[in-house]
Amino acid sequence: AIGQGDGPIPGGWPRAALGAAAGLAMNRGSRAGHYHTLLLPLALLEMERGGMALLGAHDLLALCLTCAGACAAQLACPGPRASAVSDSRLAARGLRTNLLCGDYVEACFPFLERSRVLDGAVYA
């Protein structure tokens, strides 16, 4: 059964659609350089109240876990590059740090820039 919080919000938009749009905006904003100037301060202000933090949850889901997935994909299919050893080290560190601490989303950016397939999968 669907819980009370799963219905549409005022205005007719389903909560899942707004959550997905917020996740996409956060992911794109991170790549455009807006994370440290806009998203992180807003998340910290929200967390300062001491309750549950929606922006912190979006940060974890839209950035940290997608980056961990991109790093895991890089480890699973490294590709024939001269920098395969350094790529695997970066991917392993990014995977470990994002799963344990959730604080190294920049680790996946080189992999996303080189692979359109991986880049598209991060947004899917």
Secondary structure, DSSP 8 states (H G I E B T S, - for coil): ---GGGSB-TTS-BHHHHHHHHHHHHHHHHHTT-IIIIIHHHHHHHHHTSS--HHHHHHIIIIIHHHHHHHHHHHHS--S-TTHHHHHHHHHHHHHHHHHT---GGGGHHHHHH-HHHHHHHH-
